[in-house]
């Protein structure tokens, strides 16, 4: 049985049960109150005439009636009357006492100037002690007792309760109201069924169709429902699952493509030096290197090729560990100015046989600290400088450093005067094994991992790295590092600087 049929049956059953309970409750209440099932119509007409007061109010009235019989003069005691009136106020009723035609006591509960004129006249026989009366549009029920004071004056005591006009109208219009109630129940159930169907069945059908599309492998759609109820929450969770699946599939395809590219690049980068090594070894074995000079040259070439392969494997291993977050970072406060001084000094010493000019005219006296892993940061700077020198085409190579700081981070610029990089190649230079030189000749370029490793190291520091370049003029590489924050919450150098 479908949910639609179940909902239809359940709401129909609820409607029938509601109607039956309404009829049975009205019948039982009438029988219990009047003892006569045929007196339903008369009961509502005389109800307030017979029972104008509640049980508690009736009890107070009986006390006043007893007092009027035994000691009527006490009903002129204002303190006693105030006490009884206070009790009646808690029941939303009030007390009225008169002597002859004058009011001795009138409760402030009513605040009705015409009350005394509306009350019935003195009746010593007390033929009718309970009844109702109207003042303008206000409806009252009362219980009264007429008596005589000790001096023979006529006296009356009233306990009065105001009733809602709506209740009186309801009693008169009960049959019409019953029909209206039945109509409201029917219309409400129809509207409720339609609303539940639209808000539950339709979204569930959409979820079912979406699940079937996912089962068929189609993830290129969007499930958009705006409801905020449980169905909306289910839809939101379903949509998140679809997005995660789509992301997972895309990531898996990307990983597969990267794996193929990685294998292809590694194969190419390893095959070339291995082929060269095999060629030179065969030359030695065939006697081509028949002089000590040739032998030394062949051995040097083989050694250099083996060193290059070893470096390639080391870089690949380091990149893989960085990519998998398996290399721990040991951060410490590092003076970035002194660090760059040391790096430049080391590069000048190692490249004294190459006419490279390093510019670093900082003129900085303050200590500017950053949070950094000293060894990995140095590896990154050396990779950047080595990459710049590999593609240097000017007769006088020059590499310059500059430093900019703000309250939160430090930005370092490494600028060269090399050949520059094409605009379409800039977005890819930090990808692994990417080289703008398509032949992937190790003699004219590296493995393609240097800048990829640099990016991994900077991102591991929580910074950013990017490149700007102009062909024929040179390139500028920028990277940022977070500044050290003192215990007081301030940076080690609070003033903004621009060097």
URWOMO-V826290 format. One record per backbone hydrogen bond with DSSP energy under -1.0 kcal/mol. CO is the residue of the C=O (numbers start at 0). NH is the residue of the N-H. E is the energy in kcal/mol with one decimal. If there is no record, write none. Layout:
# URWOMO-V826290
co->{CO	CO}
nh->{NH	NH}
e->{E	E}
This chain:
# URWOMO-V826290
co->{1	2	3	4	5	6	7	8	9	10	11	12	13	14	15	16	17	18	19	20	21	22	23	24	25	26	27	28	29	30	35	38	39	41	45	46	53	54	55	56	57	58	59	60	61	62	63	64	65	66	70	71	72	73	76	77	78	79	80	81	82	83	84	85	87	87	88	93	94	95	96	96	97	98	101	104	111	113	114	122	128	130	132	134	137	138	139	140	141	142	144	146	148	152	153	154	155	156	157	158	159	160	163	164	165	166	167	168	172	173	174	175	176	177	178	179	180	181	182	183	184	185	186	187	188	189	190	191	192	193	194	195	196	199	200	201	202	203	204	205	206	207	208	209	210	211	212	213	218	228	229	230	231	232	233	234	235	236	237	238	239	240	241	242	243	244	245	246	247	248	249	250	251	252	253	254	255	256	257	258	259	260	261	262	263	264	265	266	267	269	270	271	272	273	274	275	276	277	278	279	280	281	282	287	290	291	292	293	294	295	296	297	298	299	300	301	302	303	304	305	306	307	308	309	310	311	312	313	314	315	316	317	318	319	320	321	331	333	334	335	336	337	338	339	340	341	342	343	344	345	346	350	353	356	358	359	367	368	369	371	372	373	374	375	376	377	378	379	380	381	382	383	384	385	388	390	396	398	399	401	402	403	407	408	409	410	411	412	413	414	418	421	424	427	430	436	440	447	448	449	450	451	452	453	454	455	457	458	463	465	467	469	469	473	474	475	476	477	478	480	481	483	485	489	496}
nh->{5	6	7	8	9	10	11	12	13	14	15	16	17	18	19	20	21	22	23	24	25	26	27	28	29	30	31	32	33	34	38	42	43	45	49	50	57	58	59	60	61	62	63	64	65	66	67	68	69	70	73	74	75	76	80	81	82	83	84	85	86	87	88	89	90	92	91	159	106	157	103	104	155	101	98	96	114	117	118	125	143	141	139	137	134	162	132	160	130	158	156	154	151	148	99	146	97	144	95	142	93	140	167	168	169	170	171	172	176	177	178	179	180	181	182	183	184	185	186	187	188	189	190	191	192	193	194	195	196	197	198	199	201	203	204	205	206	207	208	209	210	211	212	213	214	215	217	216	220	232	233	234	235	236	237	238	239	240	241	242	243	244	245	246	247	248	249	250	251	252	253	254	255	256	257	258	259	260	261	262	263	264	265	266	267	268	269	270	271	273	274	275	276	277	278	279	280	281	282	283	284	285	287	289	294	295	296	297	298	299	300	301	302	303	304	305	306	307	308	309	310	311	312	313	314	315	316	317	318	319	320	321	322	323	325	324	371	369	338	339	340	341	342	343	344	345	346	347	348	349	350	353	355	398	400	361	335	483	333	331	376	377	378	379	380	381	382	383	384	385	386	387	388	389	391	418	356	358	414	412	498	410	482	405	480	403	478	401	476	399	471	425	427	430	433	439	443	432	452	453	454	455	456	457	458	459	462	461	479	477	475	472	473	469	415	467	413	465	411	409	370	491	488	485	404}
e->{-2.1	-2.6	-2.2	-2.8	-2.6	-2.5	-2.1	-2.6	-2.1	-2.0	-2.4	-2.6	-2.2	-2.2	-2.5	-2.7	-2.1	-2.3	-2.8	-2.4	-2.1	-2.3	-2.7	-2.4	-2.0	-2.5	-2.6	-1.7	-2.7	-2.0	-1.2	-2.3	-1.2	-2.0	-2.2	-2.8	-2.7	-1.7	-1.8	-2.3	-2.1	-1.6	-2.2	-2.6	-2.3	-2.3	-2.2	-1.5	-2.3	-2.7	-1.7	-1.8	-1.6	-2.0	-2.5	-2.7	-1.8	-2.2	-2.6	-2.3	-1.7	-2.1	-2.4	-1.4	-1.3	-2.4	-2.0	-2.3	-2.1	-3.2	-2.2	-2.1	-1.9	-2.4	-3.2	-2.6	-1.8	-1.4	-1.1	-1.4	-2.7	-2.7	-2.6	-2.6	-2.5	-2.9	-2.1	-3.0	-1.7	-2.5	-2.0	-3.2	-2.1	-3.0	-3.8	-3.1	-2.3	-1.9	-2.2	-1.8	-2.3	-2.8	-1.4	-2.6	-2.5	-2.0	-1.9	-2.4	-3.1	-2.6	-2.0	-2.7	-2.9	-2.4	-2.7	-3.0	-2.5	-2.4	-2.9	-3.1	-2.3	-2.3	-2.9	-2.8	-2.7	-2.5	-2.9	-2.9	-2.5	-2.4	-2.7	-1.8	-1.5	-2.1	-2.5	-2.1	-2.5	-2.4	-2.6	-2.4	-2.4	-2.2	-2.0	-2.4	-2.3	-1.5	-2.7	-1.6	-1.5	-2.3	-2.6	-2.7	-2.5	-2.5	-2.4	-2.9	-2.4	-2.2	-2.4	-2.5	-2.6	-2.6	-2.9	-3.0	-2.9	-2.9	-2.7	-2.8	-2.6	-2.6	-2.5	-3.0	-2.4	-2.5	-3.1	-2.7	-2.3	-2.6	-3.0	-2.7	-2.5	-2.8	-3.0	-2.5	-2.3	-3.1	-2.2	-2.5	-1.8	-1.9	-2.9	-2.2	-2.8	-2.8	-2.4	-2.6	-2.5	-2.5	-2.0	-2.2	-2.8	-2.6	-2.7	-2.0	-2.7	-2.5	-2.1	-3.0	-2.7	-2.5	-2.4	-2.6	-2.6	-2.7	-2.5	-2.3	-2.7	-2.5	-2.3	-2.5	-2.4	-2.3	-2.5	-2.3	-2.7	-2.5	-2.5	-2.6	-2.8	-2.3	-2.1	-2.5	-2.9	-1.7	-3.1	-1.3	-2.1	-2.4	-2.5	-2.2	-2.1	-2.4	-2.3	-2.6	-2.3	-2.4	-2.4	-2.5	-1.9	-2.5	-1.8	-1.6	-2.3	-3.1	-2.6	-1.2	-2.4	-1.7	-2.7	-1.6	-2.8	-2.1	-2.1	-2.1	-2.3	-2.4	-2.0	-2.3	-2.6	-2.9	-2.5	-2.0	-2.2	-1.7	-1.3	-1.6	-2.3	-2.4	-2.8	-2.4	-1.7	-3.5	-2.6	-2.0	-2.1	-2.6	-1.9	-1.7	-2.9	-2.8	-3.0	-1.0	-1.5	-2.0	-1.5	-1.5	-1.3	-1.3	-2.8	-1.9	-2.4	-2.1	-2.4	-2.4	-2.8	-1.9	-2.4	-1.3	-2.2	-2.9	-3.7	-2.1	-2.3	-2.5	-2.7	-2.8	-3.0	-2.2	-3.0	-2.8	-2.1	-1.4	-2.0	-3.8	-1.3}
